């Protein structure tokens, strides 16, 4: 399980989907900068620990070449709304659309998300164990 602070990531990235992805990938893959000119150098000493969570973050990183940075940022933003206490209590990975304060039109075309019966399902959160790349 990967825990992160979405608000700190997006503030540090200044809203840039590319910077959000760089920070996310750095944290998940435990990357360290190769030199002071590396794009992740300015983020390496910051803590992004929080209560937002992803169960399969590596899968999203491995498959990220298929998606735009905006889609990945939306995925992370919506995943951050899910209550971690509900996951611990019930194992539920979907997000109730009623908890989302933005219009559905902003994320309905995201190929990383599936909307069904008022629930937002996250493509790489509900991947069966045999389909994982590990």
Beta strands, then each sheet from edge to edge (+ up, - down):
strand 1: 2-4
strand 2: 52-54
strand 3: 95-96
strand 4: 113-116
strand 5: 119-122
sheet 1: 1+ 2-
sheet 2: 3+ 5- 4+
end
